[in-house]
Amino acid sequence: MTAEGFLEGRRLQMARGVLLQCIMGGYPPARFYGSDDGDLALNADPQQIHRLPWSSQPRALAICDADELSGESSRLSTRGQLKQVIERYAARGLAPVVATELEFFVFAPNTDPTQPFQPPVGLDGRREDGHSAFSVSSNNGLRPFFSEVYACMAALGLPRDTFMHEMGVSQFEINLLHGDPLLLADQTFLFKHLLKEVALKHGVTVVCMAKPLAHTPGSSMHIHQSLVESATGRNVFSDEAGEPTAAFRHFIGGLQAGLADFAALFAPNVNSYQRLCHPYASPNNACWSHDNRAAGLRIPASSPVARRVENRLPGADANPYLAIAASLAAGLHGIENELEPTPAIQGEFVVPDSLSLPCTLHAALERLKRSQLARELFGTEFVEGYIASKTMELTSFLDEITPWERRVLAAQA
């Protein structure tokens, strides 16, 4: 839209079906988004209009809500789903506080998708070989790229907590500062968009796949969650003596009840399960523990005022609005129904069958299809539309024969 049209308040409309567009560009049957495929109104959030600092020409980006023309939020909108979950907490006098940890890889341009990704050539003329995890000098070869990333974050008002080199080859992580869930979802979305755009200027490629490299840790989007009283700001996960509260237990119980049903929301792509089938630091379970990274739900070591629950299931490829909405909705379900969690686990452990999660996209979609809880929390229209779109993506993947199949199976009798 032109700046003049935007400033005049001209309404921007879009077909409802676009919200269910699959990643290959196609659409499920029209019955999943209204047989007429009528328009939605895109209404800009006045707090989320940003001039794009990396653009050579004046351009701006506005994050919008997708609303029905009658005024209410579209049930197909993931941002709208998150806002509704926040409203349900507000009705109980509570406000969720979240933070996201986003991991990503920086690669050289990959013009042939049949070939593996490679680290970029740094200023020293060499490619990283994987010995730079947590190093204070690990990104020196990418210093111009990261310098512009930091500058663009500042220009967009994205406060960063910590930034580090992660375990993978040319893999990095940012921790965004905790705050309002909708704000953090917006910031996570903006940061991923920023990374892609700045990378293009510097001749590198940023990849937020869950598992872009074999034999290398995948990329997650861990979600840290706590709840405070709206009136006082007190963390309701800790009592006056600093001990865990019933609300803390019930929140964990709700997450345990919902993680398996919502796996397709946290791990939305075929590749997501490549990350989860290698469990180190990517736990595919609904166990909970105090400061154990093998548990899907980790309670980080902290003071009572900062007591929180870390959901370690979502990958970097997850939709931040939907992943945060699903995690908070599950926790609220536990509070509303006073669900008790299983006992905490510590050390090395074997995951009980009751706490294991789907390990393929097909299994996750089947679980979501059977979930009455998902329909209660997100509505049948959203659940069925999401499944229809993701089933198209899964079918497209299964329509291709992979190099592994040709390499390993062609010689079999």
C-alpha positions as CSV (number, residue, x, y, z in Angstrom):
1,M,0.0,0.0,0.0
2,T,1.2,3.5,-0.7
3,A,2.1,5.7,2.3
4,E,-0.6,8.1,1.2
5,G,-3.2,5.4,1.1
6,F,-2.2,4.1,4.6
7,L,-2.2,7.6,6.2
8,E,-5.6,8.3,4.7
9,G,-7.0,5.3,6.5
10,R,-7.8,3.3,3.4
11,R,-8.8,-0.2,4.3
12,L,-6.7,-3.1,3.1
13,Q,-8.6,-6.3,2.5
14,M,-7.5,-9.8,1.8
15,A,-9.2,-13.1,0.9
16,R,-9.8,-15.4,4.0
17,G,-8.1,-18.3,2.3
18,V,-4.7,-16.6,2.4
19,L,-4.6,-17.4,6.1
20,L,-4.5,-21.1,5.2
21,Q,-2.1,-20.9,2.3
22,C,0.4,-23.8,2.5
23,I,4.1,-23.3,2.3
24,M,4.2,-24.4,-1.4
25,G,1.7,-21.7,-2.3
26,G,-1.5,-23.8,-2.7
27,Y,-4.8,-23.8,-0.7
28,P,-7.0,-26.5,0.8
29,P,-10.6,-26.7,-0.4
30,A,-12.7,-23.6,0.0
31,R,-14.9,-25.2,2.6
32,F,-12.1,-24.8,5.2
33,Y,-12.2,-21.0,4.9
34,G,-15.8,-20.2,3.8
35,S,-17.0,-21.4,0.5
36,D,-17.3,-17.8,-0.8
37,D,-13.7,-17.0,0.1
38,G,-14.8,-13.5,1.2
39,D,-12.5,-10.8,2.4
40,L,-10.9,-10.0,5.7
41,A,-9.8,-6.6,6.8
42,L,-6.2,-6.1,7.7
43,N,-6.1,-3.6,10.6
44,A,-2.7,-2.3,11.5
45,D,-1.6,-2.3,15.2
46,P,-0.6,1.3,15.8
47,Q,2.2,0.1,18.1
48,Q,3.7,-2.1,15.4
49,I,4.3,0.2,12.5
50,H,8.0,0.3,11.6
51,R,10.2,2.0,9.1
52,L,12.5,-0.6,7.7
53,P,16.1,0.4,8.5
54,W,17.7,-2.0,6.0
55,S,15.8,-0.7,3.0
56,S,17.6,1.7,0.6
57,Q,14.2,3.3,-0.2
58,P,11.8,4.6,2.4
59,R,9.5,1.6,3.3
60,A,7.5,0.6,6.3
61,L,6.0,-2.6,7.7
62,A,2.8,-2.7,9.7
63,I,1.8,-5.8,11.7
64,C,-1.9,-6.2,11.2
65,D,-4.8,-8.1,12.8
66,A,-6.9,-10.1,10.4
67,D,-10.5,-9.2,11.2
68,E,-13.8,-10.2,9.7
69,L,-15.6,-7.4,7.9
70,S,-18.2,-7.5,10.7
71,G,-15.5,-6.5,13.2
72,E,-14.6,-9.6,15.2
73,S,-11.2,-11.3,14.9
74,S,-10.9,-14.0,12.4
75,R,-10.7,-17.5,13.9
76,L,-8.1,-18.4,11.3
77,S,-5.7,-15.6,12.5
78,T,-2.9,-16.9,14.7
79,R,-2.3,-13.4,16.1
80,G,-6.0,-13.3,16.9
81,Q,-5.8,-16.7,18.6
82,L,-3.0,-15.4,20.9
83,K,-5.0,-12.2,21.8
84,Q,-8.0,-14.4,22.8
85,V,-5.8,-16.5,25.1
86,I,-4.4,-13.4,26.7
87,E,-8.0,-12.1,27.2
88,R,-9.0,-15.3,29.0
89,Y,-6.1,-14.8,31.4
90,A,-7.1,-11.1,31.9
91,A,-10.6,-12.2,32.9
92,R,-9.0,-14.1,35.8
93,G,-7.0,-11.1,36.8
94,L,-3.8,-12.6,35.4
95,A,-1.2,-11.5,32.8
96,P,1.2,-14.0,31.2
97,V,4.8,-13.0,30.9
98,V,6.9,-14.7,28.2
99,A,10.3,-14.7,26.6
100,T,11.5,-16.5,23.5
101,E,14.9,-18.0,22.7
102,L,15.4,-18.2,19.0
103,E,18.2,-20.2,17.3
104,F,19.2,-19.9,13.7
105,F,22.0,-20.8,11.2
106,V,23.9,-18.4,9.0
107,F,25.0,-20.1,5.8
108,A,26.6,-19.3,2.4
109,P,24.1,-19.0,-0.4
110,N,22.6,-22.4,-1.3
111,T,21.7,-22.2,-5.0
112,D,21.3,-26.0,-5.3
113,P,18.9,-27.4,-2.7
114,T,20.1,-31.0,-3.4
115,Q,23.5,-30.0,-1.8
116,P,24.0,-29.5,2.0
117,F,24.2,-26.1,3.5
118,Q,27.7,-24.7,4.2
119,P,29.0,-22.0,6.6
120,P,29.8,-18.7,4.9
121,V,33.4,-17.6,4.2
122,G,34.3,-15.2,6.9
123,L,36.5,-12.2,6.9
124,D,39.5,-14.4,7.6
125,G,38.8,-16.3,4.3
126,R,37.8,-19.5,6.0
127,R,34.6,-21.4,6.8
128,E,33.8,-22.2,10.4
129,D,34.5,-25.8,11.3
130,G,32.3,-26.2,14.4
131,H,34.8,-25.3,17.2
132,S,33.2,-21.9,18.0
133,A,30.3,-22.8,20.3
134,F,29.9,-20.2,23.1
135,S,33.2,-18.5,22.0
136,V,33.5,-14.8,22.6
137,S,35.1,-14.4,19.2
138,S,33.0,-16.9,17.3
139,N,31.2,-14.4,15.0
140,N,34.2,-12.2,14.1
141,G,34.0,-13.5,10.5
142,L,30.4,-12.3,10.3
143,R,31.0,-9.1,12.2
144,P,29.6,-6.7,9.4
145,F,26.4,-8.8,9.2
146,F,25.9,-8.9,13.0
147,S,26.7,-5.2,13.3
148,E,23.9,-4.4,11.0
149,V,21.6,-6.9,12.7
150,Y,22.2,-5.1,16.1
151,A,21.7,-1.6,14.5
152,C,18.4,-2.7,12.9
153,M,17.2,-4.2,16.1
154,A,17.8,-0.9,17.9
155,A,16.0,1.0,15.1
156,L,13.0,-1.3,15.4
157,G,12.9,-1.1,19.2
158,L,13.8,-4.8,19.7
159,P,15.6,-5.2,23.0
160,R,17.9,-8.1,23.1
161,D,18.9,-9.9,26.3
162,T,21.8,-12.1,25.2
163,F,23.2,-13.2,21.9
164,M,25.6,-16.1,21.5
165,H,27.1,-18.7,19.2
166,E,25.2,-22.0,19.7
167,M,26.4,-25.6,19.4
168,G,25.9,-26.0,15.7
169,V,28.3,-24.9,12.9
170,S,27.5,-21.3,12.3
171,Q,24.5,-21.5,14.6
172,F,23.5,-18.6,16.8
173,E,20.9,-17.8,19.4
174,I,19.2,-14.6,20.6
175,N,17.2,-14.3,23.9
176,L,14.6,-11.6,23.6
177,L,13.7,-9.7,26.8
178,H,10.6,-11.0,28.6
179,G,7.4,-9.2,28.5
180,D,3.8,-9.2,27.1
181,P,3.1,-12.3,25.0
182,L,1.7,-10.4,22.0
183,L,4.6,-8.0,22.1
184,L,7.1,-10.9,22.2
185,A,5.4,-12.7,19.4
186,D,5.5,-9.5,17.3
187,Q,9.2,-9.1,18.2
188,T,10.1,-12.7,17.3
189,F,8.3,-12.3,14.0
190,L,10.1,-9.0,13.3
191,F,13.5,-10.4,14.3
192,K,13.2,-13.4,11.9
193,H,12.1,-11.1,9.1
194,L,15.0,-8.7,9.9
195,L,17.5,-11.6,9.9
196,K,16.5,-12.7,6.4
197,E,16.6,-9.2,4.9
198,V,19.9,-8.2,6.4
199,A,21.4,-11.5,5.3
200,L,20.6,-10.7,1.7
201,K,22.5,-7.5,1.9
202,H,25.6,-9.3,3.2
203,G,25.6,-12.2,0.8
204,V,24.7,-14.8,3.3
205,T,21.5,-16.9,4.0
206,V,19.8,-17.2,7.4
207,V,17.9,-20.5,7.9
208,C,15.3,-21.0,10.6
209,M,14.6,-24.6,9.7
210,A,14.4,-26.9,12.7
211,K,17.1,-29.2,11.5
212,P,19.1,-27.9,8.5
213,L,22.2,-30.0,9.0
214,A,22.6,-33.7,9.7
215,H,24.6,-34.7,12.8
216,T,24.3,-31.2,14.2
217,P,21.9,-29.8,16.8
218,G,18.7,-28.3,15.5
219,S,17.3,-24.9,16.1
220,S,14.6,-24.3,18.8
221,M,12.4,-21.5,19.9
222,H,12.1,-22.2,23.6
223,I,9.3,-20.3,25.3
224,H,9.7,-19.1,29.0
225,Q,6.4,-18.5,30.7
226,S,5.3,-17.0,34.1
227,L,2.0,-15.5,35.3
228,V,1.6,-12.3,37.3
229,E,-1.4,-10.7,39.0
230,S,-2.6,-7.9,36.7
231,A,-3.1,-5.5,39.7
232,T,0.1,-6.1,41.6
233,G,2.6,-7.7,39.2
234,R,3.2,-10.5,41.7
235,N,4.4,-13.7,40.2
236,V,1.6,-16.2,41.1
237,F,4.0,-19.2,40.6
238,S,5.6,-18.3,44.0
239,D,4.0,-17.8,47.4
240,E,5.0,-15.3,50.1
241,A,7.5,-17.7,51.4
242,G,9.1,-18.2,48.0
243,E,7.7,-21.7,47.5
244,P,5.9,-23.0,44.4
245,T,2.1,-22.5,44.4
246,A,-0.8,-24.5,43.3
247,A,-1.1,-22.3,40.2
248,F,2.5,-23.3,39.3
249,R,1.7,-27.0,39.6
250,H,-1.6,-26.7,37.6
251,F,0.1,-24.7,34.9
252,I,2.6,-27.6,34.4
253,G,-0.2,-30.1,34.6
254,G,-2.0,-28.3,31.8
255,L,1.1,-28.2,29.6
256,Q,1.5,-32.0,30.2
257,A,-2.1,-32.5,29.2
258,G,-1.8,-30.4,26.0
259,L,1.7,-31.0,24.6
260,A,0.9,-34.1,22.6
261,D,-2.3,-32.8,21.2
262,F,-0.6,-29.5,20.2
263,A,2.6,-31.1,18.8
264,A,1.7,-30.1,15.3
265,L,1.4,-26.5,16.4
266,F,4.9,-26.5,18.0
267,A,6.5,-28.6,15.3
268,P,4.7,-27.6,12.1
269,N,6.8,-29.1,9.4
270,V,8.2,-32.5,8.2
271,N,11.7,-31.2,9.1
272,S,10.6,-30.3,12.6
273,Y,10.7,-34.0,13.6
274,Q,14.2,-34.4,12.4
275,R,15.2,-32.2,15.3
276,L,13.0,-34.0,17.8
277,C,14.1,-37.5,16.9
278,H,17.6,-36.6,18.2
279,P,16.6,-35.8,21.8
280,Y,19.8,-34.1,23.1
281,A,18.7,-30.6,24.0
282,S,15.5,-31.1,21.9
283,P,13.4,-33.2,24.2
284,N,10.3,-34.8,22.6
285,N,8.5,-35.5,25.8
286,A,6.1,-33.9,28.3
287,C,8.2,-34.6,31.4
288,W,9.1,-31.8,33.7
289,S,12.2,-31.2,35.8
290,H,14.1,-28.6,37.7
291,D,16.9,-27.4,35.4
292,N,17.2,-30.6,33.3
293,R,17.5,-29.9,29.6
294,A,16.3,-33.5,28.7
295,A,12.8,-32.6,29.9
296,G,10.3,-31.0,27.6
297,L,9.3,-28.7,30.4
298,R,12.2,-27.3,32.3
299,I,12.1,-25.1,35.4
300,P,15.2,-22.9,35.1
301,A,17.2,-22.2,38.2
302,S,16.0,-18.8,39.4
303,S,14.9,-16.7,42.4
304,P,11.2,-17.1,43.4
305,V,10.2,-13.8,41.8
306,A,11.5,-15.2,38.4
307,R,10.0,-18.7,38.7
308,R,8.9,-19.8,35.3
309,V,8.2,-22.7,33.0
310,E,10.3,-23.3,29.9
311,N,8.6,-25.1,27.0
312,R,11.4,-26.7,25.0
313,L,9.3,-28.3,22.4
314,P,8.9,-25.5,19.8
315,G,11.4,-25.3,16.9
316,A,12.7,-22.2,15.2
317,D,10.3,-22.9,12.4
318,A,7.2,-22.6,14.6
319,N,4.8,-19.7,14.1
320,P,5.5,-17.6,17.3
321,Y,1.9,-16.4,17.7
322,L,0.6,-19.9,17.5
323,A,3.3,-21.6,19.6
324,I,2.9,-19.0,22.4
325,A,-0.9,-19.2,22.2
326,A,-0.9,-23.0,22.4
327,S,1.6,-23.1,25.3
328,L,-0.3,-20.5,27.3
329,A,-3.7,-22.0,26.5
330,A,-2.6,-25.4,27.8
331,G,-1.3,-23.8,31.0
332,L,-4.6,-22.0,31.5
333,H,-6.5,-25.2,30.9
334,G,-4.5,-26.8,33.7
335,I,-5.2,-23.9,36.1
336,E,-9.0,-23.8,35.3
337,N,-9.2,-27.6,35.8
338,E,-6.7,-27.8,38.7
339,L,-4.7,-30.5,36.9
340,E,-1.8,-32.0,38.8
341,P,1.5,-32.8,37.1
342,T,3.4,-36.0,37.3
343,P,6.3,-36.1,39.7
344,A,9.4,-34.1,38.6
345,I,12.2,-36.1,37.0
346,Q,15.9,-35.5,37.5
347,G,19.1,-37.0,36.1
348,E,18.9,-39.6,33.3
349,F,15.4,-41.0,32.9
350,V,13.3,-43.1,30.6
351,V,10.3,-41.3,29.2
352,P,7.0,-43.1,30.1
353,D,4.7,-43.9,27.2
354,S,2.1,-41.5,28.7
355,L,4.5,-38.6,28.4
356,S,6.0,-39.3,24.9
357,L,4.9,-37.1,22.0
358,P,4.3,-37.7,18.3
359,C,7.5,-38.2,16.4
360,T,6.3,-37.5,12.8
361,L,4.1,-34.8,11.3
362,H,1.6,-37.4,10.2
363,A,1.3,-38.7,13.8
364,A,1.1,-35.1,15.2
365,L,-1.7,-34.2,12.7
366,E,-3.6,-37.4,13.6
367,R,-3.4,-36.5,17.3
368,L,-4.5,-32.9,16.6
369,K,-7.4,-34.3,14.5
370,R,-8.7,-36.4,17.5
371,S,-8.1,-33.6,20.1
372,Q,-11.3,-32.3,21.7
373,L,-9.1,-30.0,23.8
374,A,-7.7,-28.3,20.7
375,R,-11.2,-27.7,19.3
376,E,-12.4,-26.3,22.7
377,L,-9.4,-23.9,22.9
378,F,-8.9,-22.8,19.3
379,G,-12.2,-23.6,17.6
380,T,-13.1,-26.3,15.0
381,E,-12.7,-23.9,12.1
382,F,-9.1,-23.2,12.9
383,V,-8.2,-26.8,13.8
384,E,-9.7,-28.3,10.7
385,G,-8.2,-25.5,8.4
386,Y,-4.8,-25.9,9.9
387,I,-4.9,-29.7,9.5
388,A,-6.0,-29.3,5.9
389,S,-3.2,-27.0,5.0
390,K,-0.5,-29.1,6.8
391,T,-1.8,-32.3,5.2
392,M,-1.2,-30.7,1.8
393,E,2.4,-30.0,2.8
394,L,2.9,-33.5,4.1
395,T,1.4,-35.0,0.8
396,S,3.7,-32.8,-1.2
397,F,6.7,-34.1,0.7
398,L,5.7,-37.7,0.2
399,D,5.3,-37.1,-3.5
400,E,9.1,-36.8,-3.8
401,I,11.8,-39.5,-3.6
402,T,14.7,-38.4,-1.5
403,P,18.4,-38.9,-2.3
404,W,18.6,-41.4,0.7
405,E,16.0,-43.6,-0.9
406,R,17.9,-43.7,-4.2
407,R,21.3,-44.2,-2.6
408,V,20.3,-46.9,-0.1
409,L,17.3,-48.7,-1.5
410,A,17.9,-48.9,-5.3
411,A,20.3,-51.8,-4.9
412,Q,18.0,-53.8,-2.7
413,A,16.6,-57.1,-4.1
